[in-house]
Amino acid sequence: MLKKPTKDTLKLLLDVGKKDLLLSRDIDGATPFHIALEFADNHRPRVLRVFVEAGDMELFITKDNQGRTPISLVKGLESREKYKSQEWKDFFVHFYKKAYKELLLEMDEISEFEFPNERDIASLQNEVLKLLNKNLNKNTKLDAEAIVLLETKVKKLESEKSNQIKNIKKLEDKKNSDAKVIESLKTEIKAMVAEKENDKDNHKNAIEAVHTENIKAKETIKALQAKQDSHTNFITSLQADKKSDAKVIEALQVENEKAKESLQSLQAEKKSHANLIHALKTEKEKIDIEKDDIRKELDTSIISEYEKDKIIESLKSENSNLREDITNMQFNLELEQEEIQDHHASKMKGLKRKIEKLVSTSKEEANDAKAKRSRFFFWQLLSRPRI
């Protein structure tokens, strides 16, 4: 496990050399790439920021043994899903700005480069020609030492000029390479700015969508509360109906008890009527016996035939009237008994129908209330806002 590097350790590491800068190791054996990768994986962009600020232009164009530059390394980090946070986006912007600034400095140095040696060489060459012409015109000896000195100076200046031309070529190559990097960085920065603008728009749209959903959720909650209040009122009315139904059932039960009592009294009357009929039958039998006795007496008496016929007719009339009374009494008793039974049966059927209707209505209302509560809770679950 590599130790945590400090800013001084990173600066020391970056100052070790130019050619093998990205392959150099610190006292813990870590290269800049090791440090960048380790702390990128640990979500520590501020350490990478120190890494970027400590470097110079070589840091952005030097390649490691796998052909990677710090820019390509950072792009690789940027493409990973776990580095999409705002902190990492800020770091990437900082990185590209830093690289862009370094490249601009290099370009400024190249553009401001002057060539004083060219002027020196030309002036010296002119001076040599003037001296040669002067000495030739005067037919005097050339100052050998001065000519040698001047030629040496010219060669030295020409060598310096050659070196400067090589350096210029290197700088131009570097300028072209830096220009490519600058274009790449510009493209990256534009893409990041566009992405940031898109993120802002998406964030704004998301806030508006959440606000709209909140308004809808509030309206839904109000509607659900209104439904709940209506259901509460409905349940209260059902409870009141249930109480009134209970009172009606109690009154019907009282009427049923009264009907039972009246039936018992009718049954007692029927029994008394039956006893009366039995007594009448017994009396009829007695009368028949008396009639037989009278006939026997008449047969043995010396009463005239006219009186005998008269007595027999009166007895027949009385017997007929008695039979008619008994028949009428039986018919009336049976008729009254049937009317009482019909009336009682009708009352019992009416009571039974009322009780069944009340029970059925109570069950239907209970089922309706249960179904409404189920639908209410179901729609409440479906209409719950997702924030």
Buried (B, 14 or more C-beta within 10 A) or exposed (E): EEEEBEEEBBBBBBEEEEEEBBBBEBEBEBBBBBBBBBBBEEEBBEBBBBBBEBBEBBBBBBEBEEEBBBBBBBBEBBEEEEBEEEEBBEBBBBBBEBBBEBBEEBBEEBEEEEEEBEEBBEEBBEBBEEBEEEBEEEEEEEEEEEBEEBEEBBEBBBEBBEEBEEEBEEBEEBBEEBEEBBEBBEEBBEEBEEEBEEEEEEEEEEEEEEEEBEEEBEEBBEEBEEBEEEBEEBBEEBEEBBEEBEEEBEEBEEBBEEBEEBBEEBEEBBEEBEEEBEEBEEEBEEBEEEBEEBBEEBEEEEEEEEEBEEBBEEBEEEBEEBEEEBEEBBEEBEEBBEEBEEBBEEBBEEBEEBBEEBEEEBEEBEEEBEEBBEEBEEBBEEBEEEE
